[in-house]
Every structure is written in structure tokens, then in C-alpha cells.
Amino acid sequence: MEPNRPERRDWRRGLLPPAVAWLIANLVTWLVAKESVAGDGSKVAYWSTAARHRWDSGHYLSIAKTGYEMFWCRDRYANFPDVMCGNVAWFPGYPMSVRVVSASGLSYETAAVVVTEMSLFGMFAVLWWLLGARLTWATGLTLAIGTVFPGGIYLHAMFPIATATLALLVCIVGLRRGSWGIAAAGGFVATSCHPVGAVAVGMLILSAFFAWQRDTRPIRFAKAGSSAAIAGCGVLWAKWLMWQATSHWDAYETIQQSSYGQGGLRQPFDEMRMAYGFPFSDWYRPKAHLPWLVEHSLAAHRTQLWLNIAFMLLVLATAAVRLVRNRRLDVAEWAALILTVEIFWLPFFAGAEMSWYRNHAQMFVGLVLVRRMSRWIQVPLLMFCAIQYVFLGAMFFAGVLV
């Protein structure tokens, strides 16, 4: 037994940096919530489940509790528009995880927070492994940026963002280890949690050109194609559950078109302009005096978009510099690069005028390349991310963001 003790100590020490990052992320978010004072002077109870609950959270909880449903709104609400209602516009991966955890006796709300926070801890742990699990200035600053990542406020909410992002990171781990099963499993969970998870399918298809290098070309394409196919089955599982509950294979598409006017591809730059100009400040304007932080956070989605654009461009530039200098990227870096670009553009192609900022939080996977950036870039990036995190967090806790 004696020879195993150093291994156990190393294993525990390896979890220390991600554990510290997770604690700091919660501490910063708690401080933001503490300073987000409502119009009546009451403060947000960050440690309550109510503070983590926003709009779509109710739909995820209803799926966890009772499964899917779809109905004409007029059948239940006399004064409602003649559109479809229900919860079939939301994917099952996260709520099914909540249902499993709730079997321990926790309430569904508490189980949702547990799933979210454990997913966030898992994100830091997997990222740390991908960074080499060695504390340096580069890896330390990368973890620090992760604690205040753009849109990261949703990594603490009752949403599938943290779980889906963890799955994407696991998918990258699978590629780096040359494990077809891990890559496919990560992709499946990502697509079953959130529509943005579909980026895993595209990345896995492209993995034939940068991963599986020990295999012959036919085997590479077979692994890439089959892992992408299994990842895509996450969507089929979602649609099967919806069909079981509603008898409609197109339940998701029906409610998206009827209630939200979504469906088909959009012109991304038009969507971007609409997202930038969305009047969130008109949604929360109580008569009572607003504190400075909340007052100045009501247009934080605009600076958020600029920061997200800058982050994507920095990731692209970092990859380009490495390709020029080293003539190569490693497997994890290729995967992170492809996913980051896909995640940025997908909401604007699909139409996400009021949710792109939380979808973009999944660009967290791009931190795999942030460690390659100069310290002169990492430090300003950390500062800008921290400032923006405070303002978007105040916007979130003020109840403006969906």
C-alpha cells in the first residue's frame, strides 16, 4: 500500500487548481449578486435556488419533473395568442440529469443547481488536464480567465450551458487521447443538452484531418464519421422523447416556428445587428432608484458582443501564429479552434436574438488555446472579462436576461 500513497497525493494536488478556480468563480458571482440591489432595496440571495432560476429554467425543470408536453395555448389560457405552448423547444440532456440527481431526495431545484455546479467543477478539472495539469503563469492566467469567462454567469444558472460545455471538453479529451468512445460520448451528451452542441458533430467530422494520426486514412475517416454519427444521435434521442410525449416527430420545429418565429437559416450579420440593438433596458425599469451598477448594466449585452468577437479573433490569431511558427497545432488545439468558431457563429445563423450571450459561454473550450497567448494579451483579456462579467452578472441578477 505504501507505493500508492504518492500517487494519491499527486491526484489530490492535481485537483487543487481547478477546485480553487471553481471556488473563485462562485465567490465572484456571489459578490456580483450581493451588489445587484433590486428597486425595493432587497438583495439577491445568491445561494438560494431562486437566484439561479431564469425564464427557460422553468421549462428544464418541468421536463425533469413530468416530461415533455405540447398544446395549443388557447386550450389552457383564454387570452393567450393562438400559438403552441409547451416545453418541446428544450433538449433533455440536462433535465434528465436533474431527474437522476433528484432521486437522491433533493428537490428538483436543488438538484438542478447541483448538476450545474458539478458540471462547472468538471469543466475546470478537464480544462486543467488539457492544459497539462502544471501550474505556470500561462495556465494560471488561463484558469483565472475561465472564472470570469464571457457569459459565464450562465454557468451557475439552472441551464444546460455548463453541462454541455463539459461534454464538449470531454469530446476534445477523447480526440487527444485517441479514444473514439470518449469523443463520441462527449459529443452525444453535448448534442442532447443544447442545440449549440451540434457543433460537436461538425468538429468530429473534420477530426479525420487532424486526429487519429496513428490510424490509416480509411480508419481515420471511419472513426471521425462514426463518432460524429453517434454524437448526432443525441438529437435523435431528444426528438424520440418529444415524439413519445406528443406523437409529433416535428414537435421541436413546430413550437419553434409557431411561438418563436424560428426555423431555417438566418443572415448572420442581420441577426448580430438585431441582437446588439435589442432594448433590454426597457425590460427592467422600476420606479425606485436604481444603483449605479444595475443602471449601467442594462446595455451590457453590447459590450458583451464586442468582447465575444474579440475573444474569437484572438483564438484565431493565436492558432495562426502557432501554425506559422510551429507549422502545426496539436489535436486538442485544432478541436478547440473549430469549436470556438462554430459556437460563435451558430446562434446568429439559427436566430438567437435574446440568447446568444449564454450560447457563447460555451466558447469556454477556446481556453485550450488561450494558454498559448502572450502574457501581454492574457492579462488585459482577464481584466476586460472580469469587468464585463460584473456588468452582465448585474444584468442577470436584475432579472433582465432570459
N, C-alpha and C positions, 0 to 999 in steps of 0.2 A: 504493500500500500504506500510505502514511503516515496517511491519514484513518481507517483501520480500527483503528489501534493504541489510541486512547482507548476504542473500543467493547470491545476485548478486555480492557483493564484493568478497565472497568466490569463486564464479565461475571464476571471472576475475583473482583472485590471483592464482587459480589453473592452469591457462593458462600461467602464467608468466614464470615458469621454462622451459617449452617446447619452448616458444617464444624466450627466451634468448638462448637456445641451437640451435635453428634454425638460429638465427642471427649470433651466433659464427661460426656455420658451414659454412655459406656464407662468413663471414669475413676471415676465414682461407683459404677457397678456392680462394677467391679474391687475397689474398696475394701470394698464390702459383702461380696463373696465372700471377700476376704482375711481379714475378721474373722469369717467363719462357719466356726468350727472344729469338726470332727467329734469324736465321742466319743473317738477314739483319738489326738486331738491333731493330726492331719494337716489341712493347709489346702487349700481348694478351689483348683484351678488354673484360674482364670477364662479364661485364654487357650487352654485345651485344649478340644477338641470335646466331651469327656465332660461338662464343666461346663454345656454348653448343652443337653444331652440329658435330657429328662424324659418318662416314660411314653409319651404319644402320639407323641413324636418318632420312636420306633421304627417306628410304622405309616407315618408320612410317608416315612421312608427306605426302607421295604420297597416302597412304591408306586413310588418313584423307581427302585429297583433292578430290580424284577421285575413291577411292575404289580399289578392287583387280584386278590384271591382270597377265597373264602368256602367254609367247610366245617363239618361237624359236629365239635365239639371232641373228642367221644369217638372219632372216627375216628383221631385222632393222639395224644390224651392219655387214657390209660385211666382215670385217676382224676379227670378233669375233669367238671364238671356237664354235663348233656345240653342244651347251648345251642350257638348258632352262633359260630364263630370266623372271623377274617379281618380284612381292613383296609378293607372297603367302607363303614365308618362315617366315613371321612375323605375330604375332597374333593381333587381332583387338581391344582388350580392351582399350589400351592406345590411339591409333589413333581415335577411336570413341569418347573418352572423349575430345580429342583435337578438333574434329569437333563440338562437342556441345559447348565448350567454345568459339570457333571462331565465333559462331552465334551471339556473343555479339558485333561483329565488329572488334575484334582483328585479326591480321594476324595469319595464321596457325603457323608460327614460334613462335610468341609471346604467342599464346595460349598453345603451347607445353611446353614452359618454365613455364607458369602459372600453368599448370596441374602438372608438375614435382615438383615445389617448394611448392605448396599447399599440394601435397601428402607427401612431406618431413616434412612439418609442422605437418600434420596429424599423421605421424609416431611418432614424438616426443610426441605429445599430447596423443596418445593411449598408447605408452610405459609408459609415466608418470602415466597414470591411472593404468596400470598393475603393476607399481612399488609401488602403494599405494598412489600416489599423496602427498607424505610427504617428505620434503627436509631433508635428512640426509647425512652424509659422503658417505654412500653406494650408495644412489640413485643419489646424485650429481655427484659422480665419474662415475656412470653408464651412465648418460646423457652426461658427458664430453667425454667418450669413443665413444658414439654414434656420436658426432660431427666430429670425425676423424676416423670413422669406416673403417676397411679394405675394399678397393674397393669402398668406399663411394663417390668417385669423380663422379661415375655414378648416384648417387642420385641427382645430379644437372644437368645432361645432358638430351638431348632430347631422352630419352629411357624410357621404362616402368618399370624400376627397382624400383623406389620409389613407384609408384602406386601399383605394385604387392606386394611389401613388406608391404605397408599399409594394403592391403587386407588380407595378412597372419596374421598381428597383430589383425585385426578385427575378423578374424576367431578364434583366441585364446580368444578374449574377449567374443565371443559367447559361447565358451565352459565354460569359467569361470563363466559366468552369467547363464549358463544352458539354453541358448536361442538357440534352434535349428535353427530358422530363420536367426539370425545374423551369426552363424557359417557357414551355407550353403551359404549365400550371400557372405561372405568373401571368401569362397572357390571358388565360381563361378567367382568372379572378378579376383582372383589370377590366375586361370587356363586360363581365357580369355585374360590375359595380356601377359603371358610369359610361355614357356614350363616348366620352373622350377616350376611354380605354381602348377604343377601336384602333388607336394609333399603334398599339402593340402588334396588331395584325400586319400593318404596313411595314413596321420595322423588322418583324420576323421574316417576312418575305425577302426583304433586302439583305437579311443576315447571310444569305447564300454567298454574297460578295465580300463579306469581311469576317465571318465567323466560321467555325467548324474546319479550321485550316488543316487539321490532321487527316481529314477525310478526302476521298476523291471527289471530283466535281459532281458526279451524279448523286453521291451520298449527301454532299452539301445541300444541293437543291432539294433533295428528298426531306432532309431534316428541316430546312427552312420552310418548305411548303406544308409539311405535316404539322409542325409546331404552330404555324400561322392558322391552319385549319382548326386545330384544337382550341386555340385562343378564340377564334370566331365562334366556336360552339357556346361561349358564354352568352352571346346574343341570342342564339337559338334556345338556350335554356330559359332566358328571360321571356322570350316570345312564347315558349311552351307553357310556362306558368301562367302567363296572361291568357292564353287560349283556354287552359283548363278552367280558369275562373270566369271568362266572359264568352267563350265559344267563338271568339273572333281572333284569327291569326294576325289581323292588321289592327289590333286594339291600340297599340302604341302609336301607329301612324294616324289612326282615326282621331284620337284625342289631341295629338299634336296639331293636326290641321284644324280641327273644329274649335278648340279652345284657345290655342296659342298662335294660330296662323303660321305654323312652321311646317316645313316639308320641302324636300328638294334642295338644290344648291343655291346659295346667295352670292351676290357680288361682294367679295370680302371687304373692299375699301369703303363701299357704301355702308356696310354693317359697322365697320370701325368708326365711321363718322357719326352714325346714329348712336353707337354706344358712348362715344366721347361726349356727345351733346345731351345725353339723357338727363332730364331735370330732377335728379334725386333730391335736391334741396327743397323742392316743393312738396315732398312726401312727409317731411318732418319739420313742422314749423309751429310749435306750441306757442301760446300767448306769453307764457312765462319767459323770463330772461334766460338765454342760453349761455352757458360758459364758453369761454374763448375756444377751447379745444373742440367742442361739438360744433360750434358755429362755423369754424374754419375747416371742419372735416366733411361738410356736406357736399363738396365737389371733389373729394379725394380720389374719385374714380378717374378723373382726368390725369392727374399726375401718376396714378397707378398705371394707366395705359402707356405713358411715356417711359416709365421705369421698366415695364414688361418688354417693350420694344428694345430698350437699351440692353436688357439682360440677354434677349435672344441674339442681338447683334454681337455682344461681347462673346457669347458662346461660339458663334460662327467665326468671329475673328480669331479667337483662341485656337480653334480647330485648324483654321487656315495657316496660322503661324506655325503650328506644330507640323503640319503637312509640308510646309516649305523647308523648315529646319531639319526635321527628322524623317521626312518622306513617309510618315506613317502615323496612324492613330492606333491605339490598342482597341481590342474588341469592345470593352466597356465604353470607351470614349466615342466610338462610332455609334453605338446604340444610343447613348445619351444625346449625342448631337442630333440624330434623326428624330428621336422622341421629342426633344425640346422644340424643334422647328414645327413638327406636326401638331403638338399641343398648342402652340401659339396660334396657328392658322385655323385649326379645325373649328373653334367656336364661331369664327367670322364666316366661314363657308357654310356652316349649318344654321346660323342665325341664333345668336345668344346675346341679344341686346342688353339683357339685365342679369346675365350670369357669367359672362366671360371672365370676370376678375377672379371668381372662385375656380373656374376651369383652369385658368392659367397657373394656379397654385401647384398644379401637377408638373410644371416645368422645374420643380424641385430636383428632378432627375438630372438637370443640367449642371448641378453642383459637382458632378463627377469631373467636369471639365474646368470648373472654377478653380480647383486646386492648382491648375497649370497656369493660372494668371499671375502676373507680376503683383507683388505686394502693393505697388503703387496703384493698382487697379482694385485689388481686393479691399483695401481699407476704405477708399471712397465709396465703393459699392456697398460695403457694410453700413456706412453712415447713412447713405441715401435710403437703403432698405429699412433701417431702424426708424428713420423719421417717417417714411411712408407707412410703415407698419402701425405706428401710433395713430396716424390720421385715419387710415382705413379701419383700424380697430375701433376708434371712436365712432366712425360712421356705422359700423356693425352694431355696436352696443347701444347706439342711439335708435336702433330699430329701423334704419333706412334701407339697408341692403337686404335682398331676398336670399 
